[in-house]
Amino acid sequence: MLTRRQFIQHSSVLATSCISPALFADTNTPAITKSLSGLEQHIISYVNALNKGKDTRLTILYPKGCLNNLKPIISRFTKETGIPIKLLETGVDDINSTIIFKSTLGEHIFDIALPATFGIPDLVSANTLLPLDHFVSQYEPETYKQHQLYDYGDYVDGKFYGYQTDGDTYLMFYNKTMLDDPNNQQRFEQQHGYPLALPQTWEQLDDMIRFFHQPDKQQYGGSLFRTPGYGAWEWWSRFHAKGYFPLDDSLTPQINNAAGVKALQDMVDVSRYLHPNTKTDGLFENWKTFAEGNTFCNIGWGGSQKYFNGDKSSIKNKLYYSPAPGGVINGQVISCPIFNWGWNYVVSSLCPQPEIAYLFTLFASSPVMSTLSVQQNGYFDPFREEHYGNPKIQEIYSTAFLNAHKTSMKNSIPDFYLLNRSAYLSVLQENIYLACKDSLPAKQALDITASEWQVLTAKIGKSKQKTIWHSLKQKYPQPLKSLLT
């Protein structure tokens, strides 16, 4: 006798071959697909069986900016099951704290939520989320996660808490016109002794940023973020490229060692060769500035590319892409991209119908529905193998970008998924910001950060944090993991 898991597994294998590009031809209509694949059909059949004779209703809490990504999923789910779904919107930076605050008060305001991936350990610690392993064992096909390119943030202490639905890996964007100019290529090689090409290391990138910075001609070296909340991720990549983990095995911070200080000083020094707007630009302002076309490079995500590849952009079809630069570690050039945000479908620990809520998350992140969702104008970017070959997604992002994005997703360093991660990163972000605006020496900025990290670890509990850290280290990609000390 087939189990539910085996039945769905069999159905999903058949479904993969039936998916046609025609299913995704019109992204303006929420209920687009004329027929669901086998996997989605059987999810719906289980929901309908569970809901028979009941009046189930679901509430989804989501961050502002991803409503368009949710609309086609919700429309189809409600059409097939009759289950109405209420939507609650909150700020991008507020959703995780809202979940904790409301759950602490015992208020059941949502059944399903889309918190930022990096905050899931804190949500679990606050007992706000339901572990989903029991439902996974019943319903999830065995090969389901094989096609997901990044799932490190879906687990806490070995338990599964929710499906990733957004491929937020850091990439670099380069002005093709500047890079391909023969005169620039000749002058750069004469000055630096190596060809002007896509940089492999942060040191090479810094050389190029300086080279292209000509503010008297209104040409700028880069648009790398220098406002609070964003700069820490750049330093995170620069630091790992020096060959170190941020903590040693005893949880002593290594961020303020000589390599960490050098990484921050490099970042401070190159700040003088960036577009002046980097001192004030937030995320969307950053996109608008770079899209003017007079800056050599920028750092960003899939959402950045959706903007740069849009009709309002002056740099559409005028960019090169690559994963974030790396460094030379033990004689090897190693790339150090980072998965630094993301959103997950999770289920509230207070949800009165958790099985149906879980099945919605499986439905939403399934190959057909997630492909449809990623096509919409919103936060969600490719995160499954199936997304990269879809014609509509290729049109939205460009094949060149998707190739770089896929490579970066497969090789991304995980975010700092410790308990109270937000407190650790808040301290780091603030001190990096102060260093980059020359308000604090690089060494002092990182010494202060390391000291405050140790206090945080002591308050949280070193033993529990150590267990999480040792598990997280194992999720670093090879060969980077074996080269870091």
Secondary structure, 3 states (H helix, E strand, C coil): CCCHHHHHHHHHHHHHCCCCHHHHCCCCCCCCCCCCCHHHHHHHHHHHHHHCCCCCCEEEEEECCCHHHHHHHHHHHHHHHCCCEEEEEECCCCHHHHHHHHHHCCCCCCCEECCEHHHHHHHHHCCCECCCHHHHHHHCCCCHHHHECCCHHHEECCEECEEECCCCECEEEEEHHHHHCHHHHHHHHHHHCCCCCCCCEHHHHHHHHHHHCEHHHCEEEECCCCCCCCHHHHHHHHHHCCCCCCECCCCCECCCCHHHHHHHHHHHHHHHHCCHHHHCCCHHHHHHHHCCCCEEEEEECHHHHHHHCCCCCCCCCCEEEEECCEEEECCEEEECCEECCCEEEEEECCCCCHHHHHHHHHHHCCHHHHHHHHCCCCCCCCCEHHHHCCHHHHHHHCHHHHHHHHHHHHCCECCCCCCCHHHHHHHHHHHHHHHHCCCCCHHHHHHHHHHHHHHHHHHHCHHHHHHHHHHHHCCCCCCHHHHCC
